[in-house]
Amino acid sequence: MPIPDSATSRLIQALDLQPHPEGGYFRETYRSPERILRSDNRERSASTAIYYLLQSSDYSAWHRIRSDELWHFHAGTPLDVHVLGDNGSVVTHRLGNPLAHAGAVFQALVPANHWFAAERVQDIGSEDFALLGCTVAPGFEFSEFELGDTAALLAAHPNHAALIRRLAPKSA
């Protein structure tokens, strides 16, 4: 079946993006050859980077990793990155072009070990995608990637039930 000729499909092809387990598409673009020893005595790359794309109604489901993750806006519609705080709060970072979208920033940090999810802002912009970059330090390893358990997240953050359900992992 031919892939439709849209900006999103051209980006997926041009950047050689693949489906990501949390939703959307990605491709690792950098893995530092320098190795570091984490505080848990595990060796990791010092840093990694990816392209990350959400299209249409795709979203990045609740997940966490053991490293800091810095998100960078590149193109498309703004994106909201929701981070669950240890105190029951939610912090939402709007990634986008601050010259075109009030309150948006070009980059935002998700601290290590925090549950987070992301979604395109549907009512802003005409594009059907958001293209971002994510830089992780110490470097990302799928062995440290954990999809959220919806029931556990709801129990820990009952005041944010609608948000947690809306961005729950599709397998949940």
C-alpha positions, 0 to 999 in steps of 0.5 A: 500500500503506498504511503500518502504524500504528506509532510508527516509521511515525508518526515518519517521516510526522510528521517528513517523513523520507526514506531516507538513502544510508547507511541509515535515514531523515533530514530536514534541519531547519536550515542556518545562513544564515551562511557560513564559509570552510573551511581548504580555501578552500571556503565552507560553511554554519556548521552544519546539523542533521538528524533521523535515524531507524533502525528495526528492523534498519536501520543507518548504514553506514560513512561519513565526512564532512569536518566534526565531527558531534555526535549527539543522542539523542531517543527509542527504543532506545539506539544504538551509534556506532562510530568507527574511530581512526587507530591501529586502535582502535574507540571506541563511543559508546552514545547513549541515556537515561543515566537508563534505560540504564547507560553511555549518553549523550545526545550524542557527537562523531564527529570530522571525517574519521573512518570511523563507523557506527551500529546500534540496540542490539537487546536494550535497550528495547521500541521498534523505532526510535532517533530522533536528531539530528545537528549538523554544523559546518561544515555538511554537504554531500553532496559531502563524504559518502563511503560506506566501501569495505569491502575498504579498511576491512578492510585498514586495520582487520583486527582489527575485521573482524566489525564492519566487515562487519556494518555495511558499505554495502549496495551493497558 
